[in-house]
Amino acid sequence: MLTVYPDYYPAFRCIAGDCRHSCCIGWEIDIDEESLAKYKAMPGPLGERLRSNISAGDPPHFVLGEGERCPFLNRCNLCDLILEGGEALLCQICGDHPRFRNFLPGRTEIGLGLCCEGAAALILSRTEPVTLVAEGTDDAPDRERDALLDLRQQAFAVAQDRTLSMDARCDRLLRLCHGCEPGHPADWADVLLELERLDDTWTAMVEKLAREGKTAPIPAVTDVEWEQLLVYFLYRHFLTAWEDGDVGSKAGFAVFSLRLLRCLKGLYPQIELAELARMYSAEVEYSTENLDVLFEELMI
Ligand code: SF4
């Protein structure tokens, strides 16, 4: 089995108490079976505290406290489970976040999701073109899989061609993958407002996009940062074409995401790009339903 990850992956560290948008606030935290069994059997005060904060719903999850905080997130925004028992005590979802995984025959790809503040800052801080690191052996060669990987490699090469402007790279990427030209992101405001949304701030931003997006100033952000975002969206979503056979919508989504963030940065120059990317990721990328709507809209 091959395990693949972007070269920046090992450098990720959770910024814990310094995180302004902790993943331990506002998200339901489901508990996997193995962790649940461990929590049920745990002796002492920590075991009692664990059991009194678990809802036995389907799936079982921690009961969020005031402000939708995880009951184990203390006043310093640090995790009491880690402090008292170490990382081994975390349930699977907490141990994994913000990692995502894509599976292909004989190959698992791991990455860091942009909805994590620490991951977004790390990805956008990169100045060199991102490369992929592979560990293990390819014990299940598959021609179809390799054709998809080859096409994605070509897509990466276009996205990282620093002799071209970002607009030219996006055009070339869409041509390479026969992707749908998404047009101006302001024309997508109605679609975005139909999606499941988490935060009223995001709603207000999309409404402003609809009103003023087409006259938004060009943001002062370097091409390198846009490149890192484009590569991120390709890395995270391109291989999902393995399931539906449609690479065009995945390339279209990467270009759409980039243009939308560029437009939002023009409308909100005071907000850091990493924060805009984090919001977009939390609102759109972390909902399978939302992604499905956008992929479908982007199918030719
Ligand atoms: S969002 Fe990322 S940086 Fe923030 S607490 Fe969660 S894992 Fe850590």
Residues whose N, C-alpha, C, O or C-beta is under 5 A from the ligand:
A	BS01	SF4	C14 I15 A16 C19 H21 S22 C23 H97 P98 C115 C116 E117 G118
